[in-house]
Amino acid sequence: MSAAPDIGVNLHRLRQRVDAACRRAGRSPDGVTIVGVSKGFPASAVIAAWQAGLRDIGENRVQEAATKIAAATVQGARPRWHLVGHLQTNKVKTVLGLFDIIHSVDSLHLAEAISRAAVKPVPVLLEVNVAGEPSKYGLRPEEVESTLTKIRALPNVDVQGLMTVAPLVDDPEKARPVFRRLGDLARSLGLPQLSTGMSDDFEVAVEEGATLVRIGRAIFGPRPDPFQAPPSESQ
């Protein structure tokens, strides 16, 4: 049996790579937040990451997150929790009680449901299907501006930026146009946050302006459970 991954060592190496990508782009590393995606990993992995200094954790599945958040909290691990997976409207109330920020608002209908259920402004990102892949969720790039205008009129939704999941490619450079287009779109709309980049392509994403990178395998190692996420949820 292989040894468990050293999360602290992995996190240190990851930060070095993020810092190097920032230097190449002439950016400050302080502008990039690492979100450790712990889908499929136990609460003990979250606690280990917290103890190693990671302060942001992402989850895809609401039921798994609820159990994990409770267990981690009991052990004193209190990261900022990010919902990075698809959100159905019937789970909005539950999500608002668990997560600090939602990366995956992909429709005006969902934003309206969040606003109705919330008692204060909820930080969210709009998910954009930049590459137009039918297997993935998200607004079309040409829909974002009009949808954003309508969402900004809602009382309890605070749109902070945009999110995308790039196509799975054999060379991270092939994802660069996707990251660049999302960054251009966010800047044109005055949105500061960009949630882009995962374990295989985050360095290119950082070079193209990512402020939030969603990293699973490069921190926690290979996912231990047999669940095979669709491309839109793979971190």
N, C-alpha and C positions, 0 to 999 in steps of 0.2 A: 504494500500500500504506500502511495507517495505521501510525503509529508504535507501538512497543511501549509498553505501559502503564508508567508510572513507579510501581513498586511502593512505593517509599519515600513518595511523595506520597499514594498511595492509602491506605497504612497510617496515615499521619498524620491524614488526614481521617476515616478510620474511627474512630480512637481519640477524636477530638474528638466524634464522634456518640455513641460509647459513653459518654463522660464526661458529655455533656449528658443522655442518658437516665438515667444514674445520679443526676445532680442532681435531675431531675424526680421520681425515686422516693425521694430521700433516702438514697441508697446511696453507699458509697465506690467509686470506679472501680477500686480495688485488688482488689475482689471479683469482677471480671469478667476472664476470660482469653479472648483472641482466638485461636481456632484457625484458621489459614489452611488451607483445603481446596484442595490442589494437584492434585486429580484431572485428568488430561489435560494438565497443564503439565510442562515439562521440569525436570530437576534445577536448571538455571540459575535458574529462577524461585524455587525454594526457597532457593537460595544468596543471591539478591538480597533476598529477604524476611528471611532470617537477618541479612544485613549491615545491613538497615534496622531491626533490633531485634526482629523477630518470633521468639518462642522456642517456639511450639507449631504443629505442622503435622499436618493430618489427611489421611488417604487412605482411599479406598473399596475399592480393588482390590489384592489381596495381591501379585500378580505385578508390577504396575506399581510398587507401593511398594518391593518388594525391590530392584529396579534403581535406583530413585531414591534410596533411603536409602544404598545403597553409593556412588553417585556423589557425593551431597552430603557424605557423611562424608569422602571423599577430599579434598574441597575445604575441609574444616574446619567445615562447617555441621552442628551436632549438636543440633537441636531435640528437644523431647519429641514423640514420634510417637504420634498418636492414630488408632486404627482406628475410622472412623465409618460404614463400610458393613457390610452383612450378612456374618456369619461362618458358614461351614459347618464342621461338626465335623471334617471331614477336613483342614481347613487350620489347625487349632488349633496344632499344634506349630510350623508355620512362622510363624504370627502371633506366638507367644510369643517367638520369636527376633528379631522386628523392632520390635514396638510396645511402648510404655510403658504405655498404657492402652487399654482396649477399651470403646467407647461402646455397643455393640450386642448385649449379651447378652439374648436374647429368649426363653429357655426354661431350665428346670432342667436339661434334657438337655445343653444347650450348656455351662452352668456346670459340670456334672459332668465333661465332657470337658476343660475348662480345668483344673480341679482335678487331674485325673489326670495331665495332661501337665506341669504346672508344678512347679518345684522350690522356689518361694517364692510368697507371696501376690501375686496379680495384681490391680491396680486395675481395676475394671470399673464400668460403669453398666448398669442394667437399662433396656432399650428398652421403652417403653410406647406402644401404639397408642391414644392418648387419644381420637381422633375415630372410632375403629372403622372405618377405611377398609380394605376388603378387599385393596387393592393394596399395603398396607404391612405390614411385620413389626412384631412387638412384642406384649407381654403386654396383655391387657385390664386396665383399671384395677382391676377387682375381683379379679384374680388376683395382683396385685403383693404384697400383704402375706403371703399364704401361701407364695408362691414365694420371697420374700425370707427368710422364716424358715428354709426348707429350705436355701437357698444359704448362709446365714450359718453353717450347721453344717459346710460343706465346709472342708477345711483350707487350701486355696490360692487362695481367691477372696475379694477384699476389695471388697465393694459400697460404693461411695462416693456414689452418687446415681442419678438417673433421667435418661433421654434420651427425647425424642420428636421427630418430624418433623411439623410442623403441616400441615394441608391447604393446597394452593396456592389462594390467594384473590386477588381484585383489590384488596383493601384490607387492610393489615396489622392493622387493628383487629379484623377478623373472626377473626383467629387468637388474639386475647387470651384468650378463654375456655379455649382449649386450654392455653396457657401457665399460666394461673391454676390450672387444675385439676391440672396436673402439679406445680406448686409446692406447692399445698395437700397433695397426696398425699405428696410428699417430706418436707415438714415433719412430717406426722403419723407418719412412719416414722423420723424422726430422721436423715434423709439430707441432707448439706450441699450436694451438687453437683447442678446442673441444667444439662444440655446441651440448650439450646433456642435457636432463632433462627438464621436464615440471612440472606443478603444483602438479601432483600426485607422481612424482618420482625424483624430482630434488635433494633431499638430498643424495640418493644413487648415482646419477650421479656426484655430487660434490665429494663424497668419492672416486669415480673412476676417478677423474681428470678433470671433466668439467671445462672449463674456461668461457663459455657462457651458461647461463640457460635461457630458453625461457618460461616466466611465464605470463599467462593471468589471470585466475580465482583467483589465490591467491593474486593478486594485485587489479584487477578491479571488482571482484565479478562475479556472473553468467552473461554470455553473454546475452545482452538484445534483440538481434534480433532473428528471427526464423531460420536463416541459420544454417544448420547442416553440419559441415565440415566432409569430409571423414577422416578416421583415420590418414592419412599422413599429415593432416593440423591441427588437433586438438592440441591446446596448453594449 
